[in-house]
Amino acid sequence: MPTCPDCDVSMEPVDHQTSYGGDGVRIETSGGVLGALDLKGTHLDAYLCPECNLVRFYAD
């Protein structure tokens, strides 16, 4: 579990989705057909600090 860099407390996992109703946030990898169809990429996990509400994303 990551620790908040500002508060030094454990961050909590939180759910997230894109504004268009997708399955979450991904970072792009190589293109190709799967990339063009938005079926390729590394999903990101979101963590929230319960003290200061900082949200950070980490790659799977």
C-alpha positions as CSV (number, residue, x, y, z in Angstrom):
1,M,0.0,0.0,0.0
2,P,1.5,3.4,-0.9
3,T,2.1,6.1,1.7
4,C,1.1,9.7,1.2
5,P,4.2,11.8,0.5
6,D,2.6,14.8,2.3
7,C,1.0,13.2,5.4
8,D,3.1,9.9,5.7
9,V,-0.1,7.8,6.2
10,S,-1.3,4.8,4.3
11,M,-3.3,5.6,1.2
12,E,-6.5,3.7,0.5
13,P,-7.5,2.2,-2.8
14,V,-10.4,3.9,-4.5
15,D,-12.5,3.1,-7.6
16,H,-12.2,5.3,-10.6
17,Q,-13.7,5.5,-14.1
18,T,-13.2,7.7,-17.1
19,S,-15.8,10.4,-17.9
20,Y,-17.0,8.5,-20.9
21,G,-18.0,5.5,-18.9
22,G,-14.9,3.4,-19.8
23,D,-13.4,0.8,-17.6
24,G,-10.8,3.0,-15.9
25,V,-7.7,4.9,-16.7
26,R,-4.9,3.4,-18.8
27,I,-1.6,4.6,-20.0
28,E,-0.8,4.0,-23.7
29,T,1.5,1.3,-24.8
30,S,2.3,0.5,-28.4
31,G,-0.3,1.4,-31.0
32,G,-1.5,-1.0,-33.7
33,V,-5.1,-2.2,-34.2
34,L,-5.7,-2.9,-30.5
35,G,-4.4,0.5,-29.5
36,A,-6.7,2.2,-32.1
37,L,-9.6,0.3,-30.6
38,D,-8.5,1.3,-27.0
39,L,-8.1,-2.4,-26.1
40,K,-4.4,-2.1,-25.2
41,G,-2.6,-0.4,-22.4
42,T,-1.7,-0.7,-18.7
43,H,-4.5,-0.1,-16.2
44,L,-3.9,2.3,-13.4
45,D,-4.8,1.9,-9.8
46,A,-6.0,4.9,-7.8
47,Y,-5.1,5.5,-4.1
48,L,-6.5,8.3,-1.9
49,C,-5.0,9.8,1.2
50,P,-7.6,9.9,4.0
51,E,-6.0,12.9,5.6
52,C,-5.4,15.4,2.7
53,N,-7.4,13.8,-0.1
54,L,-4.5,13.5,-2.4
55,V,-5.1,11.0,-5.2
56,R,-2.3,9.2,-7.0
57,F,-2.4,6.7,-9.8
58,Y,0.0,3.7,-10.1
59,A,0.5,1.3,-13.0
60,D,-0.5,-2.3,-12.4
